[in-house]
Amino acid sequence: MKGDFSRNTYNPKRRYRSVRMQQGRPLLDADWNEQADILNAQQSQGFRRMIGQHGGLEDGFLLTGRDTTAERPSLFLQPGSYFVEGVLCELDGEDAIPLAEQPYFPGAADHLTTALGKTEQALLYLMAWERGVTAVEDPELIEPALGGADTTTRTQVVWQVRALPLAQAPEPGEDVAGWPEWQALLNKLPPALTITRGYNLENELYRLEIHDAAQGDAPATWKWSRENGAIAFALQSEALVVEGQQVDVALVARPGLQAQLAEDDRVELTCRTWELDGRPGLMARIETYLEASEDEAVQKLRLELAAAAQPADLDVLQEAAERPLLRRWDQRPADEGTAVLPLPPGEAVALERGIMVLFPADESYQSGDYWQFVMRSEDKPGSQMTVTQCGPARWLVPLALLHRREQEWQLTDCRHTFQSLTDVFARLQLLDADLQATKAALAALHTETDVEDEEQEDEITLLQRQVAELRATVNQLAGRSDGRIVRTYRCQQELDVGEVVANSPTEDGYVVRAGPEAAPLGVVAPRPDDFAADEYVVVLRGPALCRVRGPVDSGDLLASAETPGHLEKAGLWTRWFQPERILGRAIDISTTQDFELIDVFVMRGD
């Protein structure tokens, strides 16, 4: 992030736990900032180890679709919270918002139109990062009691939901991590620069930043600052005057302005929207100073836009809500018609006072990539160091798979959800109550040790007869034919008798094969000959033949399995925390093998 810092000292490999002050020593900004970085890292690592790479409660950041049969679906994002690599992302509100109206992605509508315009499958993913905010972007950071001085900066977690087009739709159940487009996005290695130290140096924190990425035959361009890009001033949006390539701007003056901005300096005009969209600002050269205001609160400058800059783009800077600003950079290109430097990969470039920079060849450079390095007056001239890319650091996780099948858009949720600790403990308390009741029943049975063998045999015979009568009563109530509760549904998939189905997430009256993430509805039964090809009879309650995966015994509770359309024996976790997956019980069978049709009593909702 940009700011007037001496250096960045945080290094996670050192495993420092805290920064300790000493009496009589000066306190530097680097010490304060390292303490904040240590605490942030510890907190993020703790959340990541508890939650995993990503996860959230309930419907936070759930993507839903409307107009699924249109050329492009309308996508909506549910409010809530979601953790990405241990970092909390939040969306306030109660109602879902259109995905094109994300709070931190002004260009979301154009991005989605471009990404989804010529594809029938895409991965919708969440990208989060930490954004630096100074008093220029947020005037409330200025302290009036100190004469308008800006004392500190802030960091803010911002996020965007983006779309990644896929060459082909993954198979159902396929792991997101294996998709080549996703791997290419995640595994881009940041290039490292070789820096040669110079002479007669000041104590500076240098920043090198890519301005424009390479396009066709045009090389990438870059800019640099010996003060980490911290020299920035707020613009008065209403005072912007444009005449051709000349622009008159009015800066909110502060002490030392004329010492920090000089004629022929290269500056960048930018704003909040351009920054969040990852777009570089417009570069210009300070042509001259104009008159100051009477109260000296505003200083006017005349700028000459670089040849590549389009004056029409300045319209957005005339909106006060955009927080437009002017930032100084320290490069001085030989060509006065430009304000940035061409990037020559594989060649050492002179910075100033003997400092040389070598950009490695065969690397992909994106707008906004930046490197920082410290120069000190005691450094040995001519020595070299390797500087790894500092940012921008991005955290990426998948949210949903959007794909089109049979002229209808479908969304597959890729989020990881979990329950709150209060819900978990509530279920554990219920489980403990059941265990105590079971123990009490067992204790009562063990006290009947004085019962004679004949009496025990009589009791066992009586119990067996009662069980048989109860089973007959259940079968009679269920009807095994007439007493069943059935309903007709439609399905766009071809289903077989015995397959387990769930309600379609996109259309009423339709069903899909049930999987581990869907609450099962019922079981497909034989249908009359006069039914349409997409009509099916579904048993909602009562006995039915059902496809089962894995060994099952009579009386076992059955839940939706990993294999779509099948049931499996419900484990303890499913019974405690996912009861909505349980469909019914196995009846009148011996132990089954894998993938068999067995009798199941459907009792969904009990």
N, C-alpha and C positions, 0 to 999 in steps of 0.2 A: 504494500500500500504506500501511497505517497504521504510524505510528512517530513518535518524538519527534525530528523533523527540523527544521532551521532553514529550509530551502527545497530545491527541486529545480532544479539549474542546467543539467542536460544538455539540449542542443539539437542534434539531428543536422544541422541546416542550417548550423551553424558549421563543421563538418568538423574539429573539434579531434581530435588524435591522442593526446594525453596531457595530464595535469595535472602541473605542475612545482612542487615546493616551493621556498620561498625562506628563507634564513636569517633568524632573528629574527622571523618572522611566526607568528601563531597558525594552527593547522591546524583547519579547520572540518569538520563532518560532511558538508557539501555538496561539499567538494573530494574527499574520500574517495569519496563515492557517485558523483560525476561520473566519476571515473577508472574505477570498476567498470562504469558504464553505457557508457563509451566502448569498453572492452575487449569487453563483451558484444555491442555493436552490430557491432564489427569482426568478431568471430568469426561471428556470425549471417550477416552479409553475405557473408563468405567462403564459408561452407557453401552459402548460397543460390545464389551464382554458380556453384559447382561442381555442385551437385545439382539445382538448380531450386527451384520453389516447394515441392515436397515429394518425398520418395523414401526408400527404405530397402533394406537387403540382404535377399535371400532371402524368407522367409515372415514377417518381422516385421510384426505388426499385420494379418496376413491374416485375413479374416472367412470362416468356414465355417458351413454350416447342416446341421442334422439334423432329422428328422421333417418333411421338406419337403412331405408331403401332409397334414399336420395343419392345423388352423384357423390356428395361428400357429407358425412354425418355431422351433426351438431354435438360437440363434446363439452361436457360440464365437469367441474372439479368440486368435490365436497369439501367444506371447511373442516378444520381440525388441526391436528399436529402429526408430524411424522419425523422419525429420527433417521438421519443419513450419516453413516460413519460416526455415530455418536453425537452428531450435531442436530439440534432441534430446529425444524422448519415449521412455521405456523401460518395458517390462513384464518383470519378472523371472520366472524359472521355466523349466520344460522342457515342460510340457503346456499345451494350450489351456485357457482358463478360460471359463466361461459369461459372456456379455456382461452379464448382469444382476448379476454379481459383480465389477464393475470396482473397483480399489482406491481411486480418487478420485471415485467417483460412488455414494454411498450410496443415492440414490433412483433408480438405474438401472432396477430392475425396474418400478416404477410408471411411469417415463417411457416405457419401451418398450411397456408395455401400452397406455398412452394413445395414443402416436404410431402404433402399428401395429394398433390395435384395429379401425379402420374404414377401412382403406386396403388396396389390393392392390399398391401400389408406393411405395417410400420410398427416400430417399438416406441411407445410413449414413455419417456424417462424423465426423472427428476434430477436437475443439476443445481447444486447449491455451492455458494462460496461466501467468503468473508470480504465485505466491502469496507474500505476506509472512508470515513466521513470527517471533514475538517470544518472549521468555522466558515469557510467560503460556501460550502454546500448547506450547512445548517447554522444560520446566524445566531441561534439560541446558545451556541457554545461560547459566544463572545461575552466577556464579563464587563458590564458598563462601569463598575466601580474601579476597574483598572484602566480606564481610558479607552475601552474598546479592544483590549488585547485578547488575542486568542491563546489560551493556555494549553489546552490538550486537544487530542483528536479522539474519535470513537471508531469502533468497528461494528458492523451490522451484518447479520446473516441474511442474505437475499437468495432467492431461488427462482427457477424457471422450469416449467414443464415443456419439453421439446419433443419433436418427432424425428425418428431415425428411419428412413425408408429401408426396407429389406428386399433382397432379391427374390426370396420365396418365403412363404409362411412356414414356420417351424411346425413339426408334428405335435399333436396333443401330448402334453406331459414332458416335452423336451425342455431341457434346462436352458435358461436364458444365457448362461455363461458361455455356452458353446456356439452361439451365433457369430459368424465371422465379422459382420458389420459392427456388432457390439464389442468384440474383441479388438478390432482395429481402433475403435474410439477410445477404449480403456488403456490400451498398451502403447500409446504414443510416447516414446522416450524423449524427454526434453533435452535439447542439445546443451553442451557445456562450452563456454568460451575460454580462450587462453588470453590472459592479461599480462602484459609486460609493464612493470612499474617504471615510473618516470622520475624526474628530479625537481627540486625546489617545490615540493608539494605542500599543500595545506592539509589540514585534517578534514577530509571530506568523505561523504557517502555518495558514490557515483551510482547513477541509474542509467542503464541502456534499455531502450524499449523499441519494439517493432511498431512502426506506424502503419504501413500498408503491407499486406501479404503480397507475394509475387502473383502476377496475373499475366498469363501468356508469356510474351517476350519481355515484359516489364519486370525488373527485379524487385524484390522486397525493399522497403525503405526503413530507416531507423532514425532515432533521435537520442540525445543524451542530456543529462543534467548532472552537475557536480554537487547538487543539493537535493538529490532524490526527488526532483520534480516538485519541491515544496513551495516554490515561489509562485503563488496564485492569488488572483484578485477577483472579487465578485464584480460582475457587470451590471450596470443599470439597463435593463432590457428596453425600457421605453426610449432611451437616448441613443439607440443604435441607428446610424445613418449610413446607407450604402449607395455609392456612386461608382458603378463599374467594378473595378478591382480594388478601389479604395473604400475603406470602412472607418468611420469615426465612431469611437467607443468611449463610454464614460465609466471609469473605475471608481469603486467605493474606496476612497483614499484611506491610508493608514500610515503611521510613522515609518519612514525609511523607504517610501515607495520609489522616489526618484533614484535612490541608491540601488534599488533592486531591478529597475527597468530602465534600459538605456536605448537610445536610438540605434537602429540596425540589429537589435535583439530579435531572435525568432520566438514567436509565441504561438500558442494553440488556443483556438476558441472552441469550447465544448460545453456540454450540458448534461443533465441527468439522463435524458432519454438516450442520447448517443452512448453514454457510458454503459448503461444497462444492456443496450443492444449490441455491445462489443464493437461499436463503430468508432474509428478515430475521428478527432476533431478536425477543424479547418486550420491549416497552417498559414501564418502571415509574418510579415516583417514590420517592426515599428519604424514608421517613416519619420514622425516628428511628434513632439509634445504640443498640445493645444492649450488654450487658456484654462486655468483652474476655476472652479466656482468661487463665488464671493466668500463663502464661509470655509473654503478649502476642504470641504467634505467630499468633493468629487473632482477627479482629475481626468481630463479628456486626452485621448491619443488618436493619432491618425495612423492606420495600418494599411499595408499593401498586401492583398491576398496573394498567395502563391499561384502560379499559373494553372495548376491542376485543380484549385479550389473553385467551386461554383457559388457565386454570390446568392443565388436563389436559396441555397441551403441555409442561409442565415435567418430565414423567416422564423424557424423554431426558437432561435435565441431571443426573439422579441416577446416571448411568453415568460412572465415573471415566475410562474410555477416550475419552470425548467431549471431554475437556479443557474443561469449561464455564468461562465467564468473564463478568465484569461490566465493561461499558465505559461511561464517562461521556460524555454529550453536553451541550452548553451552551445549547440552546434552552429557553425558559421559556414554554410556551403559556399563553394566558389561561384556557383551560378546563382545570381541574385533573384532569378525567376522562380527559384524553389526554396523551400525552407527545411527540407529533410535530406538525409544522405542515402545514396544507393548502397545496398548491401552487397559486397563482393565476397561470396563464400570462398574459403580457402586462402584468402589474402589478408595479411596484417594491415590494419588501418590505423593511422595516427589520430589520437584523440586530442591531447594537448600536453605540453611539457614532457615530451618523451613517452607518454603512456601509449601503448599499442594494443589494439584489440584484434583478435583473430576469430572470425566466425567460421565454424567447421563447414565443409562442403557436404553436398548430398543430404541436407537436412530440410525439413519443412518448417517454415517460420510463419506464425499466425499473428495477426494484429493484436497488440496488447501483451504479447510475451515480453518479459522483462528480466533483467539481471541486475544485481547490486554487488558492489565491491567497495571496500574501504581503502583509502589511501592516507598514509600518515607521513609526517615530515621526516621521521627517522627511517623510513623504508629504504632499502638498498636499490638504487636505480639499476635497471636491466634485469632484475630477477623476475621470474615468472610465477604465475599462480593460475589454477584452473577454477573457474566460477561456474557453478551449476545454475540452471534456470530457477529463479525464485517464484515465478508465478506467471499468469494467475493460477492459483491452486483451485481445482474444481473437484467436487464430490458427485459421482454419478451413480444412480441406482434405477432399476426398471420399475415402472408403475403398472403398465398394461400393454397387452398386445392387441393391436387393431388389425383385423383382417376381413376381407370380403369373400363371402362364399354364397354362391347361388343368388347373386345380386342383392345380398344383404350384409351390412357391416356388423361385425361381432366384436365385442371387447372381452378379453380374457384378463382377469385381475392377476397381477404379478406381485402385489404387495405382500408383506409379511405382517400379520396381525397377532396381537396377544391380548390377554386379559389383565386387568389391574390386579394388584396384590390383594385388595379387599375382596374381589370376586373369588380369587383362588382360595383365600382363607375361609370364606363362607362355604365353599364346596368341601373343603377339608373338614370343617366342623360337622357338616352333614355326614360325611364319610365316617368320622369318628363316632358319631351317634349310632350309625348302622353297625359299626364294629363292636361297640359296647353292647348293643342289643343282641348281636350274634354270640358274644362271649357269655352273656347271661343265659341265653337259650342252651348253649353247650353245657354250661355249669348245671343247669336244671336237669339235662339229660343224664349227666354223670352221677347225679344224686340218686337215680333210680336203679342203683346197683343190686338192690335186694329183690328185684323182680325175678320170678321163676322163669326158667327157659320156656316152659309151655306158654306162660303168659306173654313172654316176649314174642313168641311165634304167633300167638293170636293177635297181638297188637300189629305186628308186621303185616299179617294177612289182612287185617281190617284197613290199615293204611293203604295197602295195594288196591283193595277194592274201592276205597274212597277216591284214590287217584284215578282209577279207571272210570268211575262214575263222573268225576269232575271233567275228565277229558271228553267223555261222551257228551256232557252238558255243553262244554265249550264248542264242540263240533256241531251240536244241534243249534246253538245260538248263532254260530257263524254260518250255518247252513251248508257249508262246503259246496254249495251251488247257489240255491235261491237266496240264502241269507247274506251273501257277500255284498259289499258296497263297491260298485264299479262306476266308472265314468268314461265317456269317450273323449279322447284328446287327438290333436293332430301333431305330426312330427315331420320335419324336413329330412330326417335321417331314416334309413330303413332299419326297423327294429325286429327282433326275434322274440318269440314267446319266452318269458322268464327273465328278460332284461329289466333292470331297475332304472327308473326314470325320475327326473326332477323337473320342476317348472322351468320353462324357458325364461332366461333373464331379460329377453328383449320383446316377447310378444305373448299376450294373454291367450290362453287356450291351447298353447303349444307346450310340448315337453322335449327334453334332451336327455341323453344318457347321463345318469348320475355319476359323479366322481367324488374324490375325497373332499373337495371344497364346497359341494352342493348338498343341501338337505334333500334326501330322497322323498319322493311323493308316493310311489306305488310300484307295482309290478305288471308288466305287459302280459295279458292273458290271450287265449285264442280268440279270434274275431270272426264274426259272421262273413259269409261269402259276399254279401252285398255291400260291404264297407268299401269306401274309396281307398286308393293306394296309400294315402297319407293319414288314414284314420286308424286309431288303435284303441282297444279296450284296456283300461288300466284298473287293477284291483287296488282300491284305497283302504279296504279293511276286510279281514277274513283270510282264509287259506288260499294259497296260490303256489304254483310251481315257480321256483326262482333259481337263477344262476348264482352259484356260490363259489368263492375262491378260497382254497385252503381247508384244512380239517375242521369239521363242525360236528358237535354232538347235539342230541335232543335237548331242548330247553335253552340253548345258547342264545344270547342276544346278538342280533346281526346288524351291521352298519355298512354304509357305502364303502367300497373298497378302492384301492389305488387303480385297479383295472376298471375302466368305465363300464357301467351297466351291470356290475356284479356286487354281491354282498360278501362280507367276511365277518369272522367272529369279533365282536366288539371287545377291545381291551379295556383295562382299567382307566387309561387316560381318556378314551372316548366316552366311557360311561360317566366319568366325573365332569369333564370339561367340554365335551362335544356331544351332548345327548341328542342334539338335533340331527345327527347323522344316523341314529338308530332307527330302523324301519320295523323290525319285528323279531319273532323267535322261531327257531327251528323246531319242528314237531314231527313225532313218529318216524325218526330215522335212526340209523346207526351212524358211526363215524364216516364222514365223507372224505373223498380225495379232492384234489384240485379241480376246479371248473366243472362242477356237477350240478344237475338240476335236482333240487330237493323241495320238500314241502315246507313252506314258511307261513306262519300266521302273521299277517300284516296288521300292525296295531299302531301306526304312525300317530303321534300326538298324545299317547298315554304317558 
